[in-house]
Amino acid sequence: MADKIRLSAQSIPLIIIGACLLALFAFMKPTYAITSLPTPAPKPGSYGLEATKLQAPPTQGATITTPGNGASYSTSPITVTGICPTGLLVQVYNNSVMVGSVMCVNGSFSMQVSLFAGTNELSASVFDELDQAGPASNVTTVNYTDTSFKAFGSLITLTSSYGRRSAPAGAQLAWPLQLSGGNGPYAFSIDWGDGGASELKSQSLAGLVSILHTYKKAGVYTVNVKVTDTNGVSAFLQLVALGNGKVDAASTNTSNGNGTGMTQTKVVWIPAAIAVVLLLPAFWLGRQSQIVSLRNKMLKEQAKAKEA
């Protein structure tokens, strides 16, 4: 009977310790390498869904304040400034051709714009993040006379269908431009606005030109493009580029090779609290076990003494 009591008392601490270990294992089971399931390829007869955030287009447009209506210039490009709703993209048009874009900051905008020989009708439009246009601005008419006569019969026009383009940070951004006029070969100087050296590019003939760049960090960048032909005639174009996403060397987001993946940090305060709570009962039970063991030992010695 004494042996059974001793065995039962000695087993209790082991059972408690085992329960603690099981609780710690359950809470601390590695879950920091959770990888999302790959997206299966579309099957024949399947349908795709696309959601669009709906919002009203801008109700307030931009206003050109400089240059004034009827101004005359003998140099190009010129600075166009005005007021606008903060946070919207402002695109400036010259004779209905998009000649530059910039973000509206603190209620105003300013950019360099190339002029055509003769009459130039300047206007501006604002666009929200969904590329919804707001009301058209006022139209300012200016005149440009090239006193150096470099552009006589060889005017260069540089424009694009996109005042704003975006790509994920770390991925290549492609931007199509349209070059016309002048005489080749053409030399391009492109400042991508991220602090790097200007990119140099050559083009033998006018037409479609594609410029490429990769932004290392997410953000909004002002891109300045200048092109010069063999006669020294130049054109200028200012644009807005977006690097999407968040780039952080210490980030916990990683890729699993398919472009998807996730790393999580598991909070271990819960198992630690359980261990602290169970520590005192385990200590008390251990002491009780020692007392029972000593008592059993004394009883056995007494029984041996009586038998002797």
C-alpha positions as CSV (number, residue, x, y, z in Angstrom):
1,M,0.0,0.0,0.0
2,A,2.9,2.3,0.9
3,D,4.5,1.6,-2.5
4,K,1.3,2.6,-4.3
5,I,1.0,5.8,-2.4
6,R,4.6,6.7,-3.2
7,L,4.3,5.9,-6.9
8,S,1.1,8.0,-7.1
9,A,2.6,11.0,-5.4
10,Q,5.8,10.9,-7.4
11,S,3.9,10.7,-10.7
12,I,1.9,14.0,-10.0
13,P,4.9,16.4,-10.7
14,L,5.8,14.5,-13.9
15,I,2.2,14.8,-15.1
16,I,2.1,18.5,-14.3
17,I,5.5,19.1,-16.1
18,G,4.3,17.2,-19.1
19,A,1.2,19.2,-19.3
20,C,3.2,22.4,-19.2
21,L,5.5,21.2,-22.0
22,L,2.5,20.3,-24.1
23,A,0.9,23.7,-23.5
24,L,4.2,25.4,-24.5
25,F,4.5,23.3,-27.6
26,A,1.0,24.0,-28.7
27,F,1.4,27.8,-28.5
28,M,5.0,27.9,-29.8
29,K,4.5,25.6,-32.8
30,P,6.3,27.3,-35.7
31,T,3.8,29.4,-37.8
32,Y,6.3,32.0,-39.1
33,A,6.6,30.4,-42.5
34,I,3.0,30.5,-43.7
35,T,3.0,30.5,-47.4
36,S,-0.2,31.3,-49.3
37,L,-1.5,28.7,-51.7
38,P,-0.7,29.2,-55.3
39,T,-3.5,30.7,-57.5
40,P,-4.6,28.1,-60.0
41,A,-4.6,29.0,-63.7
42,P,-8.0,29.9,-65.2
43,K,-9.9,26.9,-66.6
44,P,-12.0,26.9,-69.8
45,G,-15.5,28.3,-69.1
46,S,-14.4,30.2,-66.0
47,Y,-15.2,33.8,-65.2
48,G,-13.1,36.6,-63.8
49,L,-14.3,39.3,-61.5
50,E,-12.9,42.8,-61.1
51,A,-13.8,45.3,-58.5
52,T,-13.5,49.1,-58.8
53,K,-13.6,51.6,-56.0
54,L,-16.3,54.1,-57.0
55,Q,-16.0,57.8,-56.2
56,A,-17.2,61.0,-57.8
57,P,-14.8,62.7,-60.2
58,P,-13.1,66.0,-59.1
59,T,-15.5,68.9,-59.0
60,Q,-12.9,71.6,-58.9
61,G,-10.4,72.1,-61.8
62,A,-7.1,73.9,-62.2
63,T,-6.5,77.5,-63.1
64,I,-3.5,78.8,-65.1
65,T,-2.1,82.0,-63.6
66,T,1.2,82.3,-65.4
67,P,1.8,83.0,-68.2
68,G,-0.8,85.7,-68.8
69,N,-3.1,85.7,-71.8
70,G,-1.4,87.3,-74.9
71,A,2.2,87.0,-73.6
72,S,5.0,86.5,-76.2
73,Y,8.2,84.5,-75.8
74,S,11.4,84.0,-77.8
75,T,12.7,81.0,-75.7
76,S,11.3,77.6,-74.9
77,P,10.5,75.9,-72.6
78,I,8.6,78.3,-70.3
79,T,7.3,77.9,-66.8
80,V,3.5,77.4,-66.4
81,T,2.1,77.9,-62.9
82,G,-1.4,77.9,-61.4
83,I,-3.7,76.8,-58.6
84,C,-5.4,73.4,-58.2
85,P,-6.9,71.0,-55.7
86,T,-4.2,69.4,-53.6
87,G,-3.3,65.8,-54.3
88,L,-4.6,65.6,-57.9
89,L,-2.6,65.1,-61.0
90,V,-2.4,68.2,-63.3
91,Q,-1.8,67.7,-67.0
92,V,-1.1,70.7,-69.2
93,Y,-2.1,70.8,-72.9
94,N,-0.7,72.9,-75.7
95,N,-2.9,73.1,-78.7
96,S,-4.7,70.0,-77.4
97,V,-1.5,68.0,-77.1
98,M,-0.4,66.8,-73.6
99,V,3.0,68.5,-72.9
100,G,3.5,67.8,-69.3
101,S,2.2,66.7,-65.9
102,V,2.8,67.3,-62.2
103,M,1.2,66.6,-58.9
104,C,-0.7,69.5,-57.2
105,V,1.0,70.3,-53.9
106,N,-0.3,72.7,-51.3
107,G,-2.9,74.0,-53.8
108,S,-0.6,75.0,-56.6
109,F,1.4,73.6,-59.5
110,S,4.5,74.6,-61.6
111,M,6.1,72.9,-64.5
112,Q,8.3,73.5,-67.6
113,V,6.4,73.4,-70.9
114,S,7.7,73.4,-74.5
115,L,6.1,75.8,-77.0
116,F,5.3,75.5,-80.6
117,A,6.3,78.1,-83.1
118,G,3.5,80.6,-83.5
119,T,0.3,80.5,-81.4
120,N,0.1,78.3,-78.3
121,E,-3.2,77.7,-76.5
122,L,-2.4,76.4,-73.0
123,S,-5.0,74.6,-70.8
124,A,-4.9,72.3,-67.8
125,S,-6.9,69.3,-66.5
126,V,-6.9,67.6,-63.2
127,F,-7.2,63.8,-62.6
128,D,-7.8,61.8,-59.4
129,E,-6.2,58.4,-58.6
130,L,-8.8,56.7,-60.7
131,D,-7.8,58.9,-63.7
132,Q,-11.2,60.7,-63.6
133,A,-11.0,64.1,-65.0
134,G,-12.2,67.3,-63.3
135,P,-13.5,70.5,-65.0
136,A,-11.3,72.0,-67.7
137,S,-9.2,75.1,-66.8
138,N,-9.1,78.5,-68.4
139,V,-7.3,78.7,-71.8
140,T,-4.2,81.0,-72.0
141,T,-2.9,82.0,-75.4
142,V,0.7,82.9,-75.9
143,N,3.0,83.4,-78.9
144,Y,6.4,81.9,-79.5
145,T,9.0,83.3,-82.0
146,D,12.3,81.4,-82.3
147,T,14.8,84.3,-82.7
148,S,17.7,81.9,-83.2
149,F,15.9,80.4,-86.2
150,K,17.1,76.9,-85.2
151,A,13.6,75.6,-85.2
152,F,12.7,77.0,-88.7
153,G,11.1,74.1,-90.6
154,S,12.4,71.6,-88.0
155,L,10.2,71.9,-84.9
156,I,10.4,69.0,-82.4
157,T,7.4,67.7,-80.6
158,L,7.7,65.3,-77.6
159,T,4.5,64.1,-75.9
160,S,2.9,61.0,-74.4
161,S,-0.6,59.5,-74.0
162,Y,0.3,59.1,-70.3
163,G,0.9,61.9,-67.9
164,R,1.3,59.4,-65.1
165,R,2.6,55.8,-65.1
166,S,3.1,53.3,-62.3
167,A,4.9,50.0,-61.6
168,P,5.7,48.1,-58.4
169,A,9.0,49.2,-56.7
170,G,11.7,46.8,-58.0
171,A,9.8,46.1,-61.3
172,Q,10.5,47.8,-64.6
173,L,8.4,50.8,-65.6
174,A,7.9,51.3,-69.3
175,W,6.8,54.6,-70.7
176,P,5.9,55.2,-74.4
177,L,6.7,58.6,-75.8
178,Q,5.9,60.1,-79.2
179,L,8.7,62.1,-81.0
180,S,8.0,64.0,-84.1
181,G,9.8,66.7,-86.2
182,G,13.4,67.7,-86.1
183,N,16.3,65.8,-87.8
184,G,17.8,62.6,-86.4
185,P,19.8,61.3,-84.8
186,Y,18.2,62.4,-81.5
187,A,19.8,62.5,-78.0
188,F,17.6,61.9,-74.9
189,S,18.5,63.0,-71.4
190,I,16.1,61.5,-68.8
191,D,16.1,62.5,-65.1
192,W,13.9,59.9,-63.3
193,G,13.7,62.0,-60.1
194,D,15.1,59.3,-57.7
195,G,18.5,60.9,-57.2
196,G,20.3,58.8,-59.8
197,A,22.4,60.1,-62.7
198,S,20.4,61.2,-65.8
199,E,19.9,58.4,-68.3
200,L,21.3,59.0,-71.8
201,K,19.6,57.5,-74.8
202,S,19.8,57.9,-78.6
203,Q,17.2,57.4,-81.3
204,S,18.0,57.5,-85.0
205,L,14.5,58.3,-86.3
206,A,11.4,60.1,-85.0
207,G,8.4,58.0,-83.9
208,L,7.6,55.9,-80.9
209,V,10.2,55.9,-78.2
210,S,10.0,53.7,-75.1
211,I,11.9,54.7,-72.0
212,L,12.5,52.1,-69.1
213,H,13.4,52.5,-65.5
214,T,13.2,50.6,-62.2
215,Y,12.5,52.4,-58.9
216,K,14.1,50.8,-55.9
217,K,11.8,52.5,-53.4
218,A,8.1,53.3,-53.5
219,G,7.1,57.0,-54.0
220,V,6.0,59.7,-56.3
221,Y,8.7,60.9,-58.7
222,T,9.0,63.8,-61.2
223,V,10.4,62.7,-64.5
224,N,12.1,65.2,-66.8
225,V,12.8,64.2,-70.4
226,K,14.8,66.4,-72.8
227,V,15.4,65.5,-76.4
228,T,17.8,67.3,-78.8
229,D,18.2,66.7,-82.6
230,T,21.3,66.9,-84.7
231,N,20.7,70.6,-85.3
232,G,20.5,71.4,-81.6
233,V,16.8,71.9,-81.5
234,S,15.3,70.7,-78.2
235,A,12.0,69.7,-76.7
236,F,11.1,69.1,-73.1
237,L,8.5,66.9,-71.3
238,Q,7.8,66.6,-67.6
239,L,5.9,63.6,-66.2
240,V,4.8,61.9,-62.9
241,A,5.9,58.4,-62.1
242,L,4.7,56.2,-59.2
243,G,6.7,53.4,-57.5
244,N,4.0,51.3,-55.9
245,G,4.3,49.2,-52.7
246,K,6.7,49.4,-49.8
247,V,10.4,48.5,-49.9
248,D,12.1,47.8,-46.6
249,A,15.2,45.7,-46.1
250,A,13.9,44.8,-42.6
251,S,10.5,44.0,-43.8
252,T,9.0,40.6,-42.7
253,N,7.3,40.2,-46.1
254,T,9.2,37.7,-48.3
255,S,8.6,35.9,-51.6
256,N,8.3,32.2,-52.0
257,G,9.3,32.3,-55.7
258,N,5.8,32.7,-57.0
259,G,5.5,36.2,-55.9
260,T,3.5,35.3,-52.8
261,G,4.5,34.5,-49.3
262,M,4.2,35.7,-45.7
263,T,6.3,35.6,-42.6
264,Q,4.7,36.1,-39.2
265,T,6.2,36.7,-35.7
266,K,4.5,34.6,-33.1
267,V,3.8,36.2,-29.7
268,V,5.0,34.0,-26.9
269,W,3.7,35.8,-23.8
270,I,0.7,33.5,-23.5
271,P,2.8,30.3,-22.9
272,A,5.1,32.2,-20.7
273,A,2.2,33.3,-18.5
274,I,0.9,29.7,-18.3
275,A,4.3,28.5,-17.2
276,V,4.5,31.1,-14.5
277,V,1.0,30.2,-13.2
278,L,1.8,26.5,-13.2
279,L,5.2,26.9,-11.5
280,L,3.9,27.4,-7.9
281,P,1.6,24.3,-7.9
282,A,4.3,22.2,-9.4
283,F,6.8,23.4,-6.7
284,W,4.2,22.6,-4.0
285,L,3.4,19.2,-5.4
286,G,7.1,18.4,-5.6
287,R,7.6,19.2,-1.9
288,Q,4.6,17.1,-1.1
289,S,6.1,14.2,-3.1
290,Q,9.4,14.5,-1.1
291,I,7.5,14.4,2.2
292,V,5.5,11.3,1.1
293,S,8.7,9.6,0.0
294,L,10.4,10.3,3.3
295,R,7.4,9.1,5.2
296,N,7.2,5.9,3.2
297,K,10.9,5.3,3.8
298,M,10.5,5.8,7.6
299,L,7.6,3.3,7.6
300,K,9.6,0.7,5.8
301,E,12.5,1.1,8.2
302,Q,10.2,0.8,11.2
303,A,8.6,-2.3,9.7
304,K,12.1,-3.9,9.2
305,A,13.0,-3.0,12.8
306,K,9.9,-4.7,14.2
307,E,10.6,-7.8,12.1
308,A,14.1,-7.9,13.5
